[in-house]
Amino acid sequence: MLDTLTSRLSGIIKNLRGQARLTEDNIAEALREVRMALLEADVALPVVKDFIAHVKARALGREVIGSLTPGQALIQVVHEELTRLMGNQVADLDLATTPPAVILMAGLQGSGKTTTSAKLARLLKEQKKKVLLASCDVYRPAAIEQLRQLARQLQVDFYEAPEAVRPVEIARAALDFARTRYYDVAIVDTAGRLAIDQEMMDEIRALHEALKPIETLFVVDAMQGQDAVNVARAFNEALPLTGVVLTKLDGDARGGAALSVRAVTGKPIKFVGVSEKPTGLEPFHPERMASRVLGMGDVLSLIEEARRQVDQAQAAKIAKKLKVGKGFDLEDFRAQLQQMQKMGGLAALLDKLPGNLAQAAQGHSLDDRLLRRIEGIINSMTPEERANPAILKASRKRRIAAGAGVQVQDVNRLLKQFEDMQKMMKSLSKGGLGKMLRGMKGMLPGL
């Protein structure tokens, strides 16, 4: 996420090191580079001009305080201005209305409205809300079926509309259904087009008039770049939007839409889609996103994700084993891999860590396929073998390799890596997270 912009901005800051003061000359040179980095990241030109003007006005002539280098002083200014650009404050959903609170989802086809509707329903369900999902997309083949299946997967109620009914009629019927059955929230998915047209805008206005939603969320694909800004402006002119959802931010190394949409529409970014998984929707925190753009990481979001996804009882059990320095076996190793996958995989974890820690694992194939392959090898072992890897001799290794579809060398490599992991985890309490990540260098690649 935002890798290109993060890399460019980090390089700019490094170039300022060793200078005693921020002057007009070195600020002008640095801001030229910042301007190019933002434009290459697909940030809208008017937004870039405004951002650069604010940073220059604040940074010019600023003294280096204490032990801060000029680069650190400038990065503080850039961080604060990035936060301002993206909205300063976290924007929560406004559900303060007579139930059901209606959330209308709007956007182009392919922006991720349907999956975002389901993810949002899951989030609200976790907050103890009774949620109803409804689809008014009668045009896209299988759109209604897609939302029905997602609702079933997430165990959220879905409104079954009669066939051959117009979208506005579906919306009114779904609202009546939600009202008479005491739902707290009704999330209504709408149809999109490949491009903006009058017919679509007329229909979404009619749906808004019929539903009178308390939240009208514009869903936009972050990978659209400059087009995302133009689409956002058109929808903002057609509808009284209350917020924006940026999807596919995990697939965009540039991420300029995240920095542009808020400035162009004046509407807050309320959520970001960070993966295709049902859990891949996060509240948008401008300050945390600014930190991630500048390579500072987002440890607070990582902690919150861990609290939601990690089995606390299991984690406590493993922590106890680590504390006494023995008993950490392959069963525990597999459990840790599964917990990591629940949090989006190792790459997602590293994406939220500060750059100096994340660099410990750079250059390696840290993806879900690798983690699944490791888990497959462990799954091919018996419970006795997982508890006591020392009994794994040549014949057992051949059986495990055949069961997992890998080579015997891969099994040997995993066992060596696990041995290293045991040693590393045993010393973790002494060296901290940084030492653990340094120990990961060379541990996972090659399987």
C-alpha positions as CSV (number, residue, x, y, z in Angstrom):
1,M,0.0,0.0,0.0
2,L,1.4,3.4,-1.0
3,D,4.8,1.8,-1.5
4,T,6.0,4.2,-4.2
5,L,5.1,7.3,-2.4
6,T,6.6,6.1,0.9
7,S,9.8,5.2,-0.8
8,R,10.1,8.5,-2.6
9,L,9.3,10.6,0.5
10,S,11.7,8.6,2.7
11,G,14.5,9.2,0.1
12,I,13.8,13.0,0.2
13,I,14.1,13.1,3.9
14,K,17.4,11.2,3.9
15,N,18.8,13.8,1.5
16,L,18.3,16.5,4.2
17,R,20.3,14.8,6.9
18,G,23.5,16.4,8.1
19,Q,22.3,20.0,7.5
20,A,21.9,22.2,10.6
21,R,18.9,24.3,9.5
22,L,16.0,24.3,7.1
23,T,16.6,27.1,4.6
24,E,14.7,28.4,1.7
25,D,17.1,26.6,-0.7
26,N,17.0,23.2,0.8
27,I,13.3,23.3,1.4
28,A,12.6,24.4,-2.2
29,E,14.7,21.5,-3.5
30,A,13.0,19.0,-1.1
31,L,9.5,20.2,-2.0
32,R,10.2,19.9,-5.7
33,E,10.9,16.3,-5.1
34,V,7.8,16.0,-2.9
35,R,5.7,17.6,-5.6
36,M,6.9,15.1,-8.2
37,A,6.4,12.2,-5.8
38,L,2.8,13.2,-5.2
39,L,2.0,13.7,-8.9
40,E,3.5,10.3,-9.7
41,A,1.2,8.9,-7.0
42,D,-1.8,10.2,-8.9
43,V,-2.6,13.0,-6.4
44,A,-4.7,15.7,-8.1
45,L,-2.7,18.7,-9.2
46,P,-4.8,21.3,-7.3
47,V,-4.4,19.2,-4.1
48,V,-0.6,19.0,-4.7
49,K,-0.3,22.8,-5.1
50,D,-2.3,23.4,-1.9
51,F,-0.3,20.9,0.0
52,I,3.1,22.2,-1.1
53,A,2.1,25.8,-0.3
54,H,1.1,24.8,3.3
55,V,4.2,22.8,3.9
56,K,6.5,25.6,2.6
57,A,4.8,28.2,4.7
58,R,5.2,26.2,7.9
59,A,8.7,24.8,7.3
60,L,10.6,27.7,5.9
61,G,13.2,28.8,8.4
62,R,12.1,26.4,11.1
63,E,14.9,25.7,13.6
64,V,16.0,22.2,14.3
65,I,14.8,21.5,17.9
66,G,16.9,19.5,20.3
67,S,18.4,16.4,18.6
68,L,16.1,16.5,15.6
69,T,17.7,16.6,12.2
70,P,16.3,18.9,9.4
71,G,14.9,15.8,7.8
72,Q,12.9,14.9,11.0
73,A,11.8,18.5,11.4
74,L,10.4,18.6,7.8
75,I,8.9,15.2,8.1
76,Q,6.9,16.4,11.1
77,V,5.5,19.3,9.1
78,V,4.7,16.9,6.2
79,H,3.0,14.5,8.5
80,E,0.8,17.1,10.0
81,E,-0.1,18.5,6.6
82,L,-0.9,15.0,5.2
83,T,-3.1,14.4,8.2
84,R,-4.9,17.7,7.6
85,L,-5.3,16.9,3.9
86,M,-7.0,13.6,4.7
87,G,-9.3,15.0,7.3
88,N,-7.6,15.4,10.7
89,Q,-10.3,13.5,12.6
90,V,-11.7,10.0,12.4
91,A,-15.2,10.2,10.9
92,D,-17.5,7.6,12.5
93,L,-20.8,6.5,11.0
94,D,-23.8,8.6,12.1
95,L,-26.5,6.1,13.1
96,A,-28.4,8.5,15.5
97,T,-31.8,8.2,14.0
98,T,-35.1,6.3,14.5
99,P,-34.3,2.7,13.5
100,P,-33.6,1.4,11.0
101,A,-30.7,3.7,10.1
102,V,-30.3,3.4,6.3
103,I,-26.9,3.3,4.7
104,L,-27.0,3.8,0.9
105,M,-23.9,2.6,-1.0
106,A,-23.1,4.5,-4.3
107,G,-20.4,4.2,-6.9
108,L,-19.3,2.9,-10.3
109,Q,-19.5,-0.8,-11.3
110,G,-16.4,-2.6,-10.1
111,S,-15.6,-0.2,-7.3
112,G,-16.4,-2.9,-4.7
113,K,-19.8,-1.7,-3.5
114,T,-21.2,-5.2,-3.0
115,T,-18.3,-6.6,-1.0
116,T,-18.0,-3.4,1.0
117,S,-21.7,-3.6,1.9
118,A,-21.1,-7.1,3.3
119,K,-17.9,-6.1,5.1
120,L,-19.7,-3.1,6.7
121,A,-22.5,-5.3,7.8
122,R,-19.9,-7.5,9.5
123,L,-18.4,-4.6,11.3
124,L,-21.8,-3.4,12.5
125,K,-22.7,-6.9,13.6
126,E,-19.6,-7.0,15.8
127,Q,-21.0,-3.8,17.4
128,K,-24.1,-5.7,18.4
129,K,-26.3,-4.1,15.7
130,K,-29.1,-6.0,14.0
131,V,-28.2,-5.5,10.3
132,L,-30.2,-6.2,7.1
133,L,-28.5,-6.3,3.7
134,A,-30.5,-5.5,0.5
135,S,-29.6,-5.2,-3.1
136,C,-31.2,-2.9,-5.7
137,D,-28.8,-3.9,-8.5
138,V,-31.1,-5.6,-10.9
139,Y,-28.8,-5.1,-13.9
140,R,-25.5,-6.8,-13.2
141,P,-25.7,-10.6,-13.6
142,A,-25.6,-12.3,-10.3
143,A,-25.2,-9.1,-8.3
144,I,-28.1,-10.0,-6.0
145,E,-26.9,-13.5,-5.6
146,Q,-23.4,-12.3,-4.8
147,L,-24.7,-10.2,-1.9
148,R,-27.0,-13.1,-0.8
149,Q,-24.0,-15.5,-0.6
150,L,-21.9,-12.9,1.3
151,A,-24.7,-12.4,3.8
152,R,-25.0,-16.1,4.3
153,Q,-21.2,-16.4,4.8
154,L,-21.2,-13.6,7.4
155,Q,-24.5,-14.8,9.0
156,V,-26.2,-11.4,8.3
157,D,-29.9,-11.2,7.3
158,F,-30.6,-10.6,3.6
159,Y,-33.8,-9.1,2.1
160,E,-35.2,-11.4,-0.6
161,A,-36.9,-9.2,-3.1
162,P,-39.4,-10.5,-5.7
163,E,-38.1,-10.9,-9.2
164,A,-38.9,-8.3,-12.0
165,V,-39.3,-5.5,-9.5
166,R,-37.8,-2.0,-10.1
167,P,-35.0,-0.8,-7.8
168,V,-37.0,1.9,-6.1
169,E,-39.8,-0.6,-5.3
170,I,-37.2,-3.0,-3.9
171,A,-35.8,-0.2,-1.7
172,R,-39.2,0.8,-0.3
173,A,-40.1,-2.9,0.4
174,A,-36.7,-3.5,2.1
175,L,-37.2,-0.4,4.3
176,D,-40.6,-1.6,5.3
177,F,-39.2,-5.1,6.0
178,A,-36.5,-3.6,8.2
179,R,-38.8,-1.3,10.0
180,T,-41.4,-3.9,10.9
181,R,-38.8,-6.4,12.1
182,Y,-36.9,-3.9,14.3
183,Y,-33.6,-3.9,12.5
184,D,-31.0,-1.3,13.7
185,V,-29.4,-0.8,10.3
186,A,-30.3,-1.4,6.7
187,I,-27.5,-1.4,4.2
188,V,-28.7,-0.9,0.6
189,D,-26.4,-1.8,-2.3
190,T,-27.1,0.0,-5.6
191,A,-26.3,-0.6,-9.3
192,G,-23.3,1.0,-11.0
193,R,-22.2,1.6,-14.5
194,L,-18.8,1.3,-16.2
195,A,-18.9,5.1,-16.5
196,I,-21.1,7.9,-15.2
197,D,-24.4,8.4,-17.1
198,Q,-27.6,10.3,-16.6
199,E,-29.8,7.2,-16.2
200,M,-27.7,5.9,-13.3
201,M,-27.7,9.3,-11.6
202,D,-31.4,9.6,-11.9
203,E,-31.9,6.2,-10.4
204,I,-29.6,6.8,-7.4
205,R,-31.3,10.1,-6.7
206,A,-34.7,8.3,-6.8
207,L,-33.4,5.7,-4.4
208,H,-32.0,8.4,-2.1
209,E,-35.4,10.2,-2.1
210,A,-37.3,6.9,-1.3
211,L,-34.9,5.8,1.5
212,K,-33.8,9.1,3.0
213,P,-30.6,7.5,4.3
214,I,-28.7,8.9,7.2
215,E,-25.5,7.8,5.6
216,T,-24.8,8.0,1.8
217,L,-21.4,6.4,1.3
218,F,-19.5,6.8,-2.0
219,V,-17.4,3.7,-2.8
220,V,-14.4,4.4,-5.0
221,D,-11.6,2.2,-6.3
222,A,-8.3,3.6,-5.2
223,M,-6.6,2.1,-8.2
224,Q,-8.5,4.4,-10.5
225,G,-6.0,7.2,-9.8
226,Q,-7.0,10.6,-11.3
227,D,-10.3,9.1,-12.5
228,A,-11.3,8.4,-8.9
229,V,-11.3,12.2,-8.2
230,N,-13.4,13.0,-11.3
231,V,-16.0,10.3,-10.4
232,A,-16.1,11.5,-6.8
233,R,-16.8,15.0,-7.9
234,A,-19.7,13.9,-10.1
235,F,-21.3,11.8,-7.4
236,N,-20.8,14.6,-4.9
237,E,-22.7,17.0,-7.2
238,A,-25.5,14.5,-7.7
239,L,-26.0,13.3,-4.1
240,P,-25.7,14.7,-0.6
241,L,-22.8,12.3,0.3
242,T,-21.9,11.8,3.9
243,G,-18.6,9.9,3.5
244,V,-16.2,8.0,1.2
245,V,-15.0,4.4,1.2
246,L,-11.7,3.7,-0.5
247,T,-11.4,0.1,-1.8
248,K,-8.5,-1.9,-3.1
249,L,-6.0,0.3,-1.3
250,D,-3.9,-2.8,-0.7
251,G,-3.4,-3.3,-4.5
252,D,-2.3,0.3,-5.2
253,A,1.4,1.2,-4.7
254,R,0.6,4.9,-5.6
255,G,-2.5,5.6,-3.5
256,G,-3.1,9.2,-4.7
257,A,-6.9,8.8,-4.4
258,A,-6.5,8.6,-0.6
259,L,-4.9,12.0,-0.6
260,S,-7.2,13.6,-3.2
261,V,-10.8,12.5,-2.6
262,R,-11.2,14.2,0.7
263,A,-9.9,17.5,-0.6
264,V,-12.0,17.4,-3.8
265,T,-15.4,16.3,-2.2
266,G,-15.0,17.9,1.2
267,K,-16.5,14.6,2.6
268,P,-14.6,12.5,5.1
269,I,-13.0,9.1,4.2
270,K,-14.8,6.8,6.7
271,F,-13.4,3.4,5.7
272,V,-10.7,1.8,3.6
273,G,-10.7,-1.6,2.0
274,V,-7.4,-3.4,2.6
275,S,-8.1,-6.9,1.4
276,E,-10.7,-9.1,-0.3
277,K,-11.3,-11.0,3.0
278,P,-14.5,-10.3,5.0
279,T,-12.3,-8.6,7.6
280,G,-10.6,-6.4,5.1
281,L,-12.4,-3.1,5.9
282,E,-10.9,-0.7,8.4
283,P,-12.0,2.6,9.8
284,F,-9.9,5.4,8.3
285,H,-7.5,7.2,10.6
286,P,-6.0,10.2,8.8
287,E,-3.1,10.5,11.3
288,R,-2.3,6.8,11.1
289,M,-2.4,6.8,7.3
290,A,-0.1,9.8,7.2
291,S,2.4,7.8,9.3
292,R,2.2,4.8,7.0
293,V,2.8,7.1,3.9
294,L,5.9,8.4,5.6
295,G,7.2,4.9,6.6
296,M,6.4,5.4,10.3
297,G,4.1,2.4,10.4
298,D,0.7,2.0,12.0
299,V,1.2,0.1,15.2
300,L,-2.1,1.2,16.8
301,S,-4.1,-0.4,14.0
302,L,-1.9,-3.5,14.2
303,I,-2.8,-3.8,18.0
304,E,-6.5,-3.2,17.3
305,E,-6.5,-5.9,14.6
306,A,-4.7,-8.3,16.9
307,R,-7.3,-7.8,19.6
308,R,-10.1,-8.6,17.1
309,Q,-8.5,-11.6,15.4
310,V,-6.2,-13.3,17.8
311,D,-7.4,-16.0,20.1
312,Q,-6.4,-14.5,23.5
313,A,-6.6,-17.8,25.4
314,Q,-4.4,-19.5,22.9
315,A,-2.0,-16.6,22.8
316,A,-1.7,-16.6,26.6
317,K,-1.0,-20.4,26.5
318,I,1.8,-19.9,24.0
319,A,3.2,-16.9,25.9
320,K,3.4,-19.1,29.0
321,K,5.4,-21.7,27.1
322,L,7.8,-19.0,25.9
323,K,8.2,-17.6,29.4
324,V,9.4,-20.9,30.8
325,G,11.5,-21.5,27.7
326,K,10.2,-24.9,26.7
327,G,7.2,-26.6,25.2
328,F,6.9,-24.5,22.0
329,D,6.2,-27.2,19.4
330,L,5.1,-27.4,15.8
331,E,1.4,-27.4,16.8
332,D,2.0,-23.9,18.4
333,F,4.0,-22.8,15.3
334,R,1.0,-23.8,13.1
335,A,-1.4,-21.9,15.4
336,Q,0.8,-18.8,15.1
337,L,0.7,-19.0,11.3
338,Q,-3.1,-19.3,11.4
339,Q,-3.4,-16.3,13.6
340,M,-1.1,-14.4,11.3
341,Q,-3.3,-15.3,8.3
342,K,-6.4,-14.1,10.1
343,M,-4.7,-10.7,10.4
344,G,-4.1,-10.6,6.7
345,G,-0.8,-12.5,6.4
346,L,2.8,-11.5,7.2
347,A,2.9,-8.9,4.5
348,A,-0.1,-7.1,6.0
349,L,1.5,-7.2,9.4
350,L,4.8,-5.7,8.1
351,D,2.9,-3.0,6.2
352,K,1.8,-1.6,9.5
353,L,5.2,-1.7,11.1
354,P,7.7,1.2,11.0
355,G,10.0,1.1,8.0
356,N,13.1,0.2,9.9
357,L,11.5,-2.9,11.4
358,A,9.7,-3.9,8.2
359,Q,13.0,-3.8,6.3
360,A,14.2,-6.8,8.3
361,A,12.0,-9.0,6.1
362,Q,12.3,-7.1,2.8
363,G,13.3,-9.0,-0.3
364,H,11.7,-12.3,0.8
365,S,8.6,-14.1,-0.5
366,L,6.4,-13.2,2.4
367,D,2.9,-14.1,1.1
368,D,0.0,-16.2,1.9
369,R,1.1,-19.0,-0.5
370,L,4.3,-19.4,1.5
371,L,2.5,-19.5,4.8
372,R,0.0,-22.0,3.4
373,R,2.8,-24.2,2.2
374,I,4.5,-24.3,5.6
375,E,1.1,-25.0,7.2
376,G,0.6,-27.9,4.7
377,I,3.8,-29.5,5.7
378,I,2.9,-29.3,9.4
379,N,-0.6,-30.7,8.6
380,S,1.0,-33.7,7.0
381,M,2.6,-34.6,10.3
382,T,1.0,-36.7,13.1
383,P,0.2,-35.1,16.4
384,E,3.2,-37.0,17.9
385,E,5.5,-35.6,15.2
386,R,4.3,-32.0,15.8
387,A,4.9,-32.3,19.5
388,N,8.3,-34.0,19.1
389,P,10.1,-33.1,15.8
390,A,13.2,-34.9,16.9
391,I,11.6,-38.3,15.9
392,L,11.4,-37.2,12.3
393,K,13.8,-39.5,10.5
394,A,14.2,-40.1,6.7
395,S,11.2,-42.3,6.2
396,R,8.8,-40.0,8.1
397,K,10.1,-37.0,6.2
398,R,9.5,-38.7,2.9
399,R,5.9,-39.5,3.9
400,I,5.3,-35.9,5.1
401,A,6.8,-34.4,1.8
402,A,4.5,-36.6,-0.3
403,G,1.5,-35.7,1.8
404,A,2.3,-31.9,1.4
405,G,3.3,-32.1,-2.2
406,V,6.8,-30.8,-1.6
407,Q,10.4,-32.1,-1.6
408,V,12.1,-33.7,1.4
409,Q,14.5,-30.8,1.3
410,D,11.6,-28.5,2.0
411,V,10.7,-30.5,5.1
412,N,14.3,-30.3,6.3
413,R,14.4,-26.6,5.7
414,L,11.2,-26.1,7.7
415,L,12.5,-28.1,10.6
416,K,15.7,-26.0,10.6
417,Q,13.7,-22.8,10.5
418,F,11.5,-24.1,13.3
419,E,14.6,-24.8,15.4
420,D,15.7,-21.2,14.8
421,M,12.3,-20.0,15.6
422,Q,12.3,-21.8,18.9
423,K,15.6,-20.1,19.8
424,M,14.4,-16.7,18.7
425,M,11.1,-16.9,20.5
426,K,13.0,-18.0,23.7
427,S,15.1,-14.9,23.6
428,L,12.2,-12.5,22.5
429,S,11.6,-11.2,25.9
430,K,15.2,-10.0,26.1
431,G,15.5,-8.5,22.6
432,G,12.0,-7.3,21.8
433,L,10.2,-7.1,18.5
434,G,13.1,-5.7,16.6
435,K,15.3,-8.7,17.5
436,M,12.5,-11.0,16.5
437,L,12.2,-9.5,13.0
438,R,16.0,-9.5,12.5
439,G,15.9,-13.2,13.3
440,M,13.3,-13.7,10.6
441,K,15.8,-12.7,7.9
442,G,16.4,-15.9,5.9
443,M,13.9,-17.9,7.9
444,L,10.9,-18.2,5.6
445,P,12.2,-17.8,2.1
446,G,13.0,-20.8,-0.1
447,L,10.1,-23.1,0.7
